[in-house]
Amino acid sequence: MKTAFFGGSFDPPHAGHLGVARGALASHRCDRVMWVPSFSPPHKAGREQAGFEHRMNMLRLLTAAEPGNFASDVEMRRQKSPSYTFELLEELNSRGEEEFLLLIGADSLLELHTWYRGVELAERFGVLTYPRPGAEVTLEILERHFPVKTAEKLFSGLLSGKFFENSSTNLRSAMAKSANWSDIISRTPAPVAEYCRRHGLYKIRVKGKMENE
């Protein structure tokens, strides 16, 4: 069995994320998608985000009705800081029960060589890549940073098709500013939108209180 490791802040998860997971499964290059919210993403420093438990709960709601998808709290259980994808994939694959692949966007693939042990990661583990606007991936570009065979392997992992683009940043802003929850539901599954509304997530803080702008 092949499981795609789909990591991110998921703050909140939205329809674009769901489209990526569905596309990966439809490609038949993986059997399952494991959604892994980051425990303490270093690139989010300086911005208050929804707590880990909230993000896990939202992912559980999102994946409950999606065959082949499940959420994992492996990042919280490890509590590594910094948490390196290479080490996590190595740990998961060492169990020998299934093969774990990495599922990332084209923008991340173009930066993969800069990741911790990025070249080794590409050589040792499978990588599936979904397209992102403005991030054109060619074999020539990959060969600038990886050995030829590794570049060919990465290029063969590109997923075809169109993927719906959405933004957690824009979604948070919409939740903070709008009472039009029908618009919110068009961007993220209804159970997730309702969870955010019920728990008052992403509202703007004013003098210690949570208020709509």
N, C-alpha and C positions, 0 to 999 in steps of 0.2 A: 504494500500500500504506500502511496506517495501523498504526503501532506505538505501543502504550501504554507509557509510561515509568513503571515501577513501582519507586520508590525506597524505601529503608529501611535499617535497620541489619542486619536478617535475622540476628539473633544469639541463637539460630539460626533459620533459616527453618522454618516449620511448616505443618501441614495447613490452618490458617486462611489463611495467605498463598496457598497453592495453590488454595484455594477461590475467592479473589478473582480470581486470574488466569484460572481456568476460567470464572468467571462473566462476566468481561469479554469473553472470546472467544466465549462462548455468546450474548452480546448482539448479535454481529455488528457491533459498532461499532468494532472493531479487528481486524486480521489477525494481529498478533503481540503478545506481551508481552515487554518487555525488563526483566529484573530487574537493578537497579542498586544494589549495596551501597554505602553511604556510606563514604568513605575515613576520615574523622575526624569523626564526628557531634558537634557542639558540645554538644548536650543530653545526651550520655552522659558528660560530663566527671565525673571522680571515681569512676567504676566501671570496673574492668578488664573488657575485652571480648575476645572471640576476635579474633585478628589478621585483617587484611583477606584474606590468602591462604586462611585457614581458611574464612572466610565465602564467598569466591568458590568454593572447592572444594565446599562444601556446596550452593551454588546450582547448580553444574554437575551435581552428582549428582541434584539434585531435578528439574531441567529436562530432563535427558537423555531421560527417558521420557515427556515431555509435549510433544506436537506444538504448534507455535506459540509455544513458550516458549524463551527463551535468556537467559543471564547475560552481563553486560557489565562490564568493568573500567574503564569510561570515567572514573569518579571518581578512580581511582588514577592514571590516565594524565594527567589534568588537574592533580591535586594543588592545587586551589584552596582557600584557607582565608581567609574562609568560602567555601563553595560554594553559589551561588545557583541555584535551580531555573530561574529565568527565563533566566539566562545560558546554562545548559546546554541548555535547550530551544531557545533561539535558535541556538546553535552547531549542534545536531543538525539542525534544520530548514533551516539555511543550505546544507546539502549538496545539498538538492533531490532526493535519491533516494527519499525517502519522507516521509510526514507523521507527526510525533511528537506524541502526545497525552499528557496527564498523567493518571495513575491514582492517586486518593487516596481516603481514607475520608471519611465525612460530617463527622467531627470536624475534620478538616483543612480541608474546604471552608468550614466556618463561621469558620475563622480565616484563610482565604486572603487577605482584604483587608489583613491585617497583615504578609504576607510581603513580601520585597523586590520592589518593582514588581508587587505582587499584582494590582492592578486591571488593569494593562496585560497581565499574563500571562493573565488570564481573557479579555481582549478579543482577544488575538492567537492563542492556542493552544486546541485542544480540551481539555476536561476531562471525564473520566469519574469518577463518584463511586459508591463502594459504601457501603451502609448500615452504621452502627455503632450499637449500643445506646446510648440516651441522647443521641443527636445527631440531633435532628429538623430536617430541612431543609425550609423552605417558601419559596415565591417571595417572600412578604412580607419574610422575614428577609434574603434575598439582596438585595432592592431597597433595604435600608437602607445597603448598602455598595457597591453596583455600579449603574451606569446600567441602566435598565429592560431594554434589549435584551441587555446582558451578563448580567443576572440571569436572564433567560429562557433564554439559551443554557446557563448553568450548570445551571439547573433541568432542562432537557431532557437533560442528561448523567447524570442519576441512574439507576443501574442497579437494576432490579427483582429481586425474589427474596430468598431468605434466604441469609445467608452465615455459615458456621461461625466462631464466635468462639474464638480461642485467644490465648495470651499467651506471648511469648518469656521474660518474667520468670518466669512459673510453670513453664515448661518447663525453664529453667535450674535452678530450685530443685529440681524433680523429679529431674533428672539428678544433682544434687549429693547428694541425700538417699536415693535409691532404687536398689536393685539389681534392681528389677522392670522389666526393659527391655521387656517386652511392653506395659506401661502407657505407656512412653515412645513406642513405635512407634505407639500409637494416636493420638498427638498430632502426630507428624511422620513423614514417609515413612521406611521402614526403612533405605535407604542413608544418609540423614542421621543417623539415630539411631546406626547402626553406626559412622559416621565419628566422631561425638562420643565414643562409647565407646572406640574404638581410639586416639584421640589424647588421651584424658583431658580433654576440654574441660568446663568448668563445674564441675569438682570444687572443693571448698573448700580454700583455701590455709591450712595450719597451719605456722607457723615456716618458711616458704619451701618447704614440700613440698605436694604435691597429694594430698589425702586425702578420702575420703568422710566425711561427718558421721556 
